Amino acid sequence: MNQYCLVLDLKDDPELIAAYIAHHQKVWPEVLVSIKASGIITMDIYHFGNRLCMFINADDDFSFEKKAQMDEANPKVEEWETLMLQYQQRIPGAGNGAKWVLMEKIFELT
């Protein structure tokens, strides 16, 4: 199993942040099916202010490239992503049009 940590900023507007959180209390079933079908086993999103942090545990066959291809081929996932875009803003330093930015692990307590 592989673990990933990603970050993203929301637009710094309390009403938009509240709406984003509300959407994530009732994620569309088609989106959940797509996430699991990509090889993601667990996904948690935390927030502080307008900053989000996502933790993913995925099987060994998971790749972000494969997930992106699956998303592009799924109209309902694309609809969800378009809806979420109104709340999100790119984090400083994000390149190539990336929304969620993969963090580099620098420490692990075992």
Buried (B, 14 or more C-beta within 10 A) or exposed (E): EEEBBBBBBBEEEEEBBEBBBEBEEEEBEBBEEBBEEBBBBEBEBEBEEBEBBBBBBBEEEBEBEEBEEBBEEBEBBEEBBEEBEEBBBBBEEBEEEBBBBEEEEEEEEE
